[in-house]
Amino acid sequence: MQVLLMATMASAAMAVSTTNELDWSSHYANAKVQAAEEHRPLLVVLENSDDPAGRFDQDRLASESQRELLKHYRLCRMDVNTDYGKRVANAFGAKSFPFTAITDSSAQYITFQASGSMTTEKWEQTLQTRMSGQVSDASVRRVETSKVITDWPTEAVYSVPSDCPNCVRNQYYR
């Protein structure tokens, strides 16, 4: 049990990168769980590393005020060129990149989403108004995570369909 816990913690630590003293997770499911446990909103940035216009602009993180605002969030940044990144983008309905989404403090509802680059003023205003994690908009929607939480095996695992209703509904059996 202890070995499994240590292995899980090590893999979670490897899924975090540091940008300008901020910890960006590269695994959506881990970041979502952590955000919910910490009662902080989750800020998700999906980017296309193959397209200069589809990359997240790191220069916007240069100012101290922006870094301070980002410390109120659990951060997740993913490349949509990976299989897992594609599933996350699909779950969010993201079609153009960079794509930014912010959840409430329970990480259950999207309170903001936008595609493309934002001006520095819009970015700071969005971070400022969403950092409490309160749901105050009628335009929020539930985060769809059923198809992105687990990295499913690529080989056929089941010889018969699973009896699990979630597996059947999401067609996870092979």
VENVENUR-V221531 format. One record per residue. N is the residue number from 1. OMEGA is omega in whole degrees, -180 to 180 (NA if undefined). D_LAST is the distance of its C-alpha to the last C-alpha in whole Angstrom. Layout:
N|OMEGA|D_LAST / N|OMEGA|D_LAST
This chain:
1|-179|30 / 2|179|32 / 3|178|30 / 4|179|27 / 5|180|29 / 6|179|31 / 7|178|28 / 8|180|26 / 9|180|30 / 10|179|30 / 11|177|27 / 12|180|28 / 13|179|31 / 14|-178|30 / 15|-179|28 / 16|175|31 / 17|-179|34 / 18|177|37 / 19|180|39 / 20|177|43 / 21|178|43 / 22|179|40 / 23|177|36 / 24|175|33 / 25|175|30 / 26|179|27 / 27|-174|24 / 28|-176|24 / 29|178|23 / 30|-180|25 / 31|-180|28 / 32|179|27 / 33|180|27 / 34|179|31 / 35|180|32 / 36|179|32 / 37|-178|33 / 38|-177|36 / 39|177|37 / 40|175|37 / 41|178|35 / 42|176|32 / 43|-178|33 / 44|175|30 / 45|176|31 / 46|-177|29 / 47|177|30 / 48|-176|30 / 49|-180|31 / 50|-176|32 / 51|180|34 / 52|179|37 / 53|-178|37 / 54|180|34 / 55|176|35 / 56|-178|36 / 57|-179|40 / 58|180|41 / 59|179|44 / 60|179|44 / 61|-173|43 / 62|-175|47 / 63|179|49 / 64|-179|50 / 65|179|49 / 66|177|46 / 67|178|45 / 68|178|46 / 69|-178|44 / 70|179|41 / 71|177|42 / 72|-174|41 / 73|163|37 / 74|-171|34 / 75|177|33 / 76|-179|30 / 77|-174|30 / 78|175|27 / 79|-178|27 / 80|176|25 / 81|175|24 / 82|178|22 / 83|-180|18 / 84|178|18 / 85|177|22 / 86|179|20 / 87|179|18 / 88|178|21 / 89|179|23 / 90|180|21 / 91|179|21 / 92|-177|25 / 93|-178|25 / 94|-180|27 / 95|178|28 / 96|-170|31 / 97|3|32 / 98|179|33 / 99|-180|32 / 100|175|33 / 101|177|32 / 102|178|34 / 103|172|33 / 104|-176|35 / 105|175|36 / 106|-178|33 / 107|180|30 / 108|-175|29 / 109|176|31 / 110|179|32 / 111|179|35 / 112|170|36 / 113|-179|34 / 114|175|35 / 115|178|34 / 116|-179|37 / 117|175|39 / 118|174|42 / 119|179|45 / 120|-180|46 / 121|179|48 / 122|179|45 / 123|-179|43 / 124|179|46 / 125|179|46 / 126|179|42 / 127|-179|42 / 128|-175|45 / 129|-176|44 / 130|-172|41 / 131|179|42 / 132|180|42 / 133|180|39 / 134|176|40 / 135|-180|39 / 136|-177|42 / 137|170|40 / 138|-175|39 / 139|180|37 / 140|175|34 / 141|-179|31 / 142|179|28 / 143|179|26 / 144|-177|22 / 145|-172|20 / 146|-177|17 / 147|-177|15 / 148|-172|17 / 149|-174|18 / 150|172|16 / 151|-177|15 / 152|-180|11 / 153|-179|10 / 154|179|10 / 155|175|8 / 156|-177|5 / 157|-176|7 / 158|176|6 / 159|176|7 / 160|178|8 / 161|-180|7 / 162|174|9 / 163|-180|12 / 164|-178|13 / 165|179|14 / 166|179|14 / 167|179|10 / 168|-178|10 / 169|-177|13 / 170|176|11 / 171|178|8 / 172|177|6 / 173|-178|4 / 174|NA|0
